[in-house]
Structure formats: C-alpha cells, structure tokens
Amino acid sequence: MRLVREHRSEYPSNAQAIAAVARQERVGVESLRRWVVQADFDAGNREGRTSEEHAEIRRLKAENKQLGEDVAILKAATSFFAGVLDPLGR
C-alpha cells in the first residue's frame, strides 16, 4: 500500500499504479486494490467503515446470534417446566 501511495503520481490513474505495484510485488491486483481502499478508509481519506468498525460489527453480530440461541433455550426450558409443574396436567 505504501508503494502505491508513493508512486501514484507516476501513473495516469490509481488503477494503473495498483496494477504496476501488484505485478512488481506478485500479489493479486484486486487484493491490492482492496487493501489500498481499506487503508484509505482507516486513514480517513475516504468515507466508509474502518477496520475497527468492521471488527465491532462482526463481534456484535456474533453476540446477537449467541443471545438469540440463549433466548431459544430459555423459551424451551420455560415450556418444559411449565408442563412439569402444572398440577392439572394440562
């Protein structure tokens, strides 16, 4: 990413700079393009989610999923114990 930033001015477009650096460093053009874009987000040079925001969203989604599973277990347990404790056997 540093090489792309340093050599952007030598090429007519950002895409050509990325392609040249990708060839030189033997990485995929699309991979390098994504890394450069994400680095721009992280540096505040572009509007979009930073890497920290992506990590926080992933963490919150995992937590939300776990809480949903916990609720389902508690509902099942409540139904079970309500049936066991019903003196009339309803």
N, C-alpha and C positions, 0 to 999 in steps of 0.2 A: 504494500500500500504506500509505503514511503517512496518507493521508486516511481510509482505512478504520479504521486504529488510532485516529486522533484522534476519529472520530465513531461508534465502536461503541456507546458508552454512550447515544447519542441514539436508537437503534433497538432494537426488542424482540429482534431476532436478528441474528446475524452476517451471515446471508444477505441480510437486508433492507439492512443497511449497505453490503454489497458491491454490491447491485443499484443503490442510490441513487448511490454513487460512480461506478459503471460508466456509468450514464446521464449523469451530470454530466461525466465525462471522455471520453465517447464511445468506450469500449472494451467489448469483449465481457464479459458477466458471468462466463462460465466461465473466460475468460483471467485476469480479475482475481482470481477465487476461487483459481485455481491459484497465482498469484503470491503471494497472501496466505498460503496454506498453506505454500508453499515457504519464504517468509520466516520463518514460524513454526518450520519445521524448522531453518533455518540459524541462527536465534537461540536454539535450544534450548528453545523454548516447547512443542514437540510432539515426540513420538517419531517418528523416521523418518530417511531418508537426507538428508544435507545436499547442497547443490550440489557441494561439493568431492568428496564420496563418489561422486556420480553421475559426475562427470568422471573420477575414478580408475577406476571400473568400466568406463566406455567405453574408456579408454586400455588397460586390462588385456585387455579383450575383443579389441581391435584387435591388440594384441601377441600374444595367444594365436592368433588367426587367422593372423598372419604366420608364427609359429613352426610351425604346422600345415602351412602351404604349404611352408616350408623343409624340413620332415621329408619331405614327399611327394616333393620334388625330389631330396633326397639318397637316398631309397629307390630312385627310378627310376635315378639315376646309378649306384648300387651294383649294381643288377641288370644294367645295361648293361655296366659294366666287368667284372663277374664273368663275363659271357658272352664278352667280348672276350679276357679273359686266360686262359680255360680252354683249356689246351693240347690236350685231348682233344675239344674241340668239342661238349661235352655241352649 
